[in-house]
Amino acid sequence: MIDRMLGQKITGRLGTGRAIVLLGARRTGKTTLLKELVRARTVPGDTLWLNADEADVQALFEHISAARLRHIFGTRRTIVIDEAQRIRDIGLKLKLITDDMPEVQLIATGSSSFSLANQINESLTGRKWEFFLYPLSFAEMVNHLGLLEEKRILPHRLIYGYYPEVVSNPGEEREILRELSSSYLYRDVLMWEGIKKPDKLVKLLQALALQIGSQVSYTELGQLCGLDVKTVEKYILLLEQCFVIFRLGSFSRNMRNELKFSKKIYFYDNGIRNSVIADFSLPETRRDIGALWENFLVSERKKKLEYEGLWKNCWFWRTTSQQEIDYIEEGDACVEAWEFKWNPRSICRAPKSFAAHYPQSAFSVVSPENIEDFLLTKA
């Protein structure tokens, strides 16, 4: 069992009178993590697990009341509702439990924020603690294997990623990722009202996978996939809310030629990205190794900020004259910039125009040789 960094944070919030909401893509280990935490804190038989993917659980909550819930829960004081987004008006149902049964520790998990997070934000304001669980992180694997060993297998991670099943079943990575990326990972997107052309959705994912590290144009994506711009934007938003991809905007403050409204799109996991385009070839033979390295570092940094509770604005930087920086963070009036290079011998300096306009900013290069400075050092 690999210790998850989020476990201690969740444990510290149990028993505080608020619901625990755990969000994250399917099969990132939400249920496994919660079972470990609950088992350590409760006596056997004190927990009721409800899987909202099951039709009878959905039906149970159709016309529910506090009185009926008390009979269902009985003497149990920990209630876990898995994949809670599958229950209609789930926000109101969770509010009912939290308000009328304060003695119950309510825990809800969800793999799509468009149908869960929005509802709970409206119904559970001031009544919840919300957490995000990602695939395994570089830091978690370093804690499990040690820094030297994890750095040795970085090329493997760039290709197959960090999904728990993938990491735990060496030799079966391709089969697991094929099953995950074929439908399971974005099941909630396909079920969402209005998603009537799954082939177009898959084609869009493939187009996005081939453009990681590059600016994306919704118009161009629409032309490639046979979709109008509004549909492309809707699909990307839904994929983001199901934790398959995420967007990074462009940094702009006071330079006239900075790109102000551009965006890049990254995958939360390299293995899923490579599975979408059916390319698991070795890093030594790949033309996209630079893009893979960039996707890996940006997604891992996102995990680090979330798990350490750090609030930063994250960007990339580019000008109309094609000067660029891969990644920028802004927080507490400080600007830090990084360039990502798979080849540690690559020489790289901050663009002169960036250094001139942001003289107080810090600039660093991240390669496999110093990855720990970017992903392990306290920010």
C-alpha positions in Angstrom: 0.0 0.0 0.0 1.5 3.4 -1.1 0.8 6.1 1.5 -1.2 8.9 -0.1 -0.2 12.5 0.9 -3.8 13.5 1.1 -4.6 11.0 3.8 -3.3 13.0 6.7 -5.1 16.1 5.6 -8.4 14.3 5.4 -7.9 12.6 8.7 -7.4 15.9 10.4 -10.8 17.1 9.2 -12.8 14.0 10.3 -15.1 14.6 13.2 -15.2 18.4 12.8 -18.9 18.5 12.1 -18.6 19.1 8.3 -19.0 16.8 5.4 -15.9 15.5 3.6 -16.0 15.8 -0.2 -13.3 14.0 -2.1 -13.1 14.7 -5.9 -10.9 13.1 -8.5 -10.9 11.1 -11.7 -12.2 7.5 -11.6 -9.7 4.9 -10.3 -7.3 7.3 -8.8 -7.8 5.5 -5.4 -10.5 7.5 -3.7 -12.3 4.5 -2.3 -9.1 2.7 -1.3 -7.8 5.8 0.5 -11.1 6.3 2.4 -11.3 2.7 3.4 -7.9 2.9 5.0 -8.7 6.1 6.8 -12.1 4.9 8.1 -10.7 1.5 9.1 -8.1 3.3 11.3 -10.6 5.5 13.0 -13.8 3.5 13.4 -14.9 0.2 14.9 -16.1 -2.6 12.6 -19.8 -2.2 11.5 -19.8 1.6 12.2 -19.6 2.6 8.5 -22.2 2.4 5.7 -20.8 2.4 2.2 -23.2 3.4 -0.6 -22.1 3.1 -4.3 -24.1 5.6 -6.3 -23.1 3.9 -9.6 -25.7 1.3 -8.5 -29.3 1.9 -9.6 -30.9 0.9 -6.3 -28.7 3.4 -4.4 -29.8 6.1 -6.8 -33.4 5.1 -6.4 -33.0 5.2 -2.6 -32.3 8.9 -2.7 -35.1 9.8 -5.1 -37.7 10.8 -2.4 -35.7 10.7 0.7 -36.5 12.2 4.1 -34.4 12.7 7.3 -36.7 10.1 9.1 -36.1 7.5 6.4 -32.4 8.1 6.4 -32.2 7.6 10.2 -33.7 4.2 9.7 -31.3 3.3 6.9 -28.2 4.5 8.7 -29.3 3.0 12.1 -26.5 3.2 14.6 -23.8 3.8 12.0 -21.9 7.1 12.4 -19.8 7.2 9.3 -21.7 7.3 5.9 -19.7 7.1 2.6 -21.5 7.9 -0.7 -19.2 6.8 -3.6 -19.6 8.5 -7.0 -22.2 10.8 -5.5 -22.7 12.8 -8.7 -24.9 10.0 -10.0 -27.6 11.0 -7.5 -30.1 13.6 -8.7 -30.0 16.8 -6.6 -27.2 15.4 -4.6 -26.3 18.8 -3.0 -29.7 19.0 -1.3 -29.5 15.4 -0.1 -26.1 16.0 1.4 -27.3 19.2 3.1 -30.2 17.2 4.6 -27.9 14.7 6.2 -25.4 17.3 7.4 -28.1 19.6 8.9 -30.4 17.0 10.4 -27.8 14.4 11.6 -24.8 16.3 13.0 -23.7 13.1 14.8 -23.0 11.5 11.4 -19.6 11.9 9.6 -20.7 12.2 6.0 -18.2 11.5 3.2 -18.9 11.9 -0.5 -16.7 11.1 -3.4 -17.1 12.2 -7.0 -15.4 11.8 -10.4 -17.0 14.7 -12.1 -17.1 18.2 -10.7 -19.7 19.5 -13.2 -22.5 17.5 -11.5 -21.2 17.4 -7.9 -18.9 20.3 -7.0 -21.4 22.9 -8.4 -24.3 21.5 -6.4 -22.4 21.1 -3.1 -20.9 24.6 -3.4 -24.5 25.9 -3.5 -25.9 23.6 -0.8 -23.0 23.0 1.6 -21.4 26.4 1.9 -19.7 26.4 5.3 -20.6 22.8 5.9 -17.9 20.9 4.0 -14.2 20.2 3.5 -13.3 19.6 -0.1 -10.2 17.7 -1.3 -8.8 16.6 -4.7 -7.1 13.2 -5.3 -5.0 12.9 -8.4 -3.1 9.8 -9.7 -0.1 8.9 -7.7 2.5 11.7 -7.6 6.3 11.8 -7.9 6.6 12.8 -4.3 4.4 9.9 -3.1 6.5 7.4 -5.2 9.7 8.9 -3.8 8.4 8.3 -0.3 7.6 4.7 -1.3 10.7 3.8 -3.4 13.3 6.4 -2.5 14.5 9.3 -4.7 17.3 7.5 -6.5 15.0 4.6 -7.6 12.2 6.9 -8.7 14.6 9.0 -10.8 15.9 5.9 -12.4 12.5 4.9 -13.7 11.4 8.4 -14.8 11.5 7.4 -18.5 8.9 4.6 -17.6 6.7 7.2 -15.8 6.8 9.5 -18.8 5.2 6.8 -20.9 2.9 5.0 -18.5 2.1 7.6 -15.9 1.0 7.2 -12.3 -2.4 5.6 -12.1 -2.4 3.3 -9.0 -3.3 0.2 -11.0 -0.6 1.0 -13.6 2.1 1.4 -10.9 1.0 -1.7 -9.0 0.9 -4.0 -12.0 4.2 -3.8 -13.9 4.0 -5.5 -17.3 0.3 -4.9 -17.6 0.4 -1.1 -18.1 -0.8 -1.1 -21.7 -3.9 -3.2 -21.0 -4.9 -1.2 -18.0 -4.4 2.1 -19.7 -6.3 0.9 -22.8 -9.3 0.0 -20.7 -9.1 3.3 -18.7 -8.9 5.5 -21.7 -11.3 3.7 -23.9 -14.4 4.8 -22.0 -14.1 4.3 -18.2 -12.2 7.5 -17.5 -14.7 9.8 -19.1 -17.8 7.7 -18.5 -19.4 10.7 -16.8 -18.8 12.9 -19.9 -20.4 10.3 -22.2 -23.4 10.1 -19.9 -23.8 13.9 -19.7 -26.9 15.3 -21.5 -25.9 16.5 -25.0 -22.9 14.2 -25.6 -24.3 12.3 -28.5 -21.2 11.8 -30.6 -18.6 9.9 -28.6 -16.5 9.4 -31.7 -16.1 13.2 -32.0 -15.1 13.4 -28.3 -12.4 10.8 -28.8 -11.1 12.6 -31.9 -11.0 15.8 -29.8 -9.0 14.0 -27.1 -6.6 12.7 -29.7 -6.1 16.2 -31.1 -5.5 17.6 -27.7 -3.0 14.8 -26.9 -1.0 15.7 -30.0 -0.9 19.4 -29.0 0.3 19.2 -25.4 2.9 22.0 -24.8 1.5 24.0 -27.7 -1.1 26.8 -27.8 -4.5 25.5 -28.7 -7.1 27.1 -31.0 -10.7 26.1 -30.5 -11.4 27.0 -34.1 -8.6 24.8 -35.4 -9.7 21.9 -33.1 -13.2 22.2 -34.4 -12.1 22.0 -38.0 -10.0 18.9 -37.1 -12.8 17.1 -35.3 -15.9 18.3 -37.3 -17.3 20.3 -34.4 -18.3 23.9 -34.0 -16.3 26.2 -31.6 -19.0 26.2 -28.9 -19.2 22.4 -28.8 -15.4 22.2 -28.6 -15.4 24.6 -25.7 -18.2 22.6 -24.0 -16.4 19.3 -24.5 -13.1 20.6 -23.2 -14.8 22.1 -20.1 -16.5 18.7 -19.4 -13.2 16.8 -19.9 -11.6 19.2 -17.5 -14.4 18.8 -14.9 -13.9 15.0 -15.1 -10.2 15.5 -14.3 -8.9 14.2 -17.7 -7.3 17.5 -18.8 -6.7 21.0 -17.5 -6.0 24.3 -19.0 -3.1 26.8 -18.4 -3.5 30.4 -19.4 -0.9 32.9 -20.6 0.9 35.3 -18.3 0.6 39.0 -19.1 1.1 42.1 -17.1 2.7 45.1 -18.8 4.4 44.1 -22.1 2.5 45.2 -25.3 3.5 42.1 -27.3 2.6 39.5 -24.6 -0.1 37.0 -25.6 -2.9 37.7 -23.3 -5.7 35.2 -24.0 -3.8 32.1 -25.2 -4.1 28.7 -23.5 -2.4 25.4 -23.3 -4.1 22.1 -22.4 -2.4 19.3 -20.5 -3.4 15.8 -19.4 -3.5 15.0 -15.7 -1.6 11.7 -16.5 1.0 10.9 -19.2 -0.2 7.3 -19.5 -3.7 8.4 -20.4 -2.3 10.9 -22.9 -0.2 8.2 -24.6 -3.0 5.7 -24.5 -5.3 8.1 -26.3 -2.9 8.3 -29.3 -1.9 4.6 -28.9 1.8 5.4 -28.6 3.9 3.6 -25.9 7.2 3.7 -27.7 10.4 4.2 -25.7 11.5 7.8 -24.7 14.7 7.3 -26.6 12.8 7.0 -29.9 10.2 9.7 -29.5 9.9 13.0 -31.2 7.5 14.3 -28.6 9.8 13.7 -25.5 10.0 17.4 -24.8 6.2 17.7 -24.7 5.9 14.6 -22.5 8.4 16.0 -20.1 6.5 19.3 -20.0 3.2 17.6 -19.4 4.7 15.5 -16.6 6.2 18.4 -14.8 3.2 20.7 -15.1 0.8 18.0 -13.9 3.1 17.0 -11.0 3.5 20.6 -9.9 -0.3 20.9 -9.8 -0.4 17.9 -7.5 2.3 19.4 -5.3 0.5 22.8 -4.9 -2.8 21.0 -4.1 -1.4 18.6 -1.5 0.7 21.3 0.2 -2.1 23.7 0.3 -0.3 26.4 -1.7 -2.2 29.1 -3.5 -0.5 30.1 -6.7 -1.6 31.5 -10.0 -0.1 29.3 -12.8 0.7 30.4 -16.3 2.9 30.0 -19.4 4.5 33.0 -21.1 4.8 33.9 -24.8 5.1 36.9 -27.0 4.1 37.7 -30.5 7.8 37.4 -31.5 7.8 33.7 -30.2 9.8 34.3 -27.1 8.5 31.9 -24.4 8.8 30.4 -21.0 7.2 27.0 -20.2 5.8 27.7 -16.8 5.3 30.6 -14.4 3.9 30.8 -10.9 2.8 34.0 -9.2 2.1 34.3 -5.5 2.7 36.7 -2.6 3.8 39.3 -5.1 6.6 37.0 -6.4 7.0 35.7 -9.9 9.0 32.5 -10.5 9.6 31.1 -14.0 10.8 27.7 -15.2 11.9 26.2 -18.5 11.7 22.4 -18.9 14.4 20.5 -20.6 14.6 16.7 -20.9 18.3 16.9 -21.9 20.2 18.1 -18.8 22.9 19.5 -21.1 20.6 21.9 -22.8 21.6 25.6 -22.2 18.7 27.9 -21.5 18.4 31.4 -20.2 15.4 33.7 -19.5 14.4 35.7 -22.6 15.9 39.2 -22.3 12.5 40.9 -22.7 11.1 38.9 -19.8 14.1 39.6 -17.6 13.9 43.3 -18.4 10.1 43.7 -17.7 10.1 41.4 -14.6 13.5 42.1 -13.0 12.5 40.7 -9.6 11.5 37.3 -11.0 13.4 34.1 -10.5 14.3 31.8 -13.4 15.3 28.1 -13.3 15.7 25.2 -15.7 14.2 21.8 -14.7 15.8 18.6 -16.1 15.8 15.0 -14.8 19.0 15.8 -12.9 17.3 18.4 -10.6 13.7 17.4 -10.7 13.6 17.1 -6.9 14.2 20.9 -6.6 10.9 21.5 -8.5 8.7 18.8 -7.1 10.0 18.0 -3.6 11.5 21.3 -2.2 9.0 23.2 -0.1 7.6 26.1 -2.2 
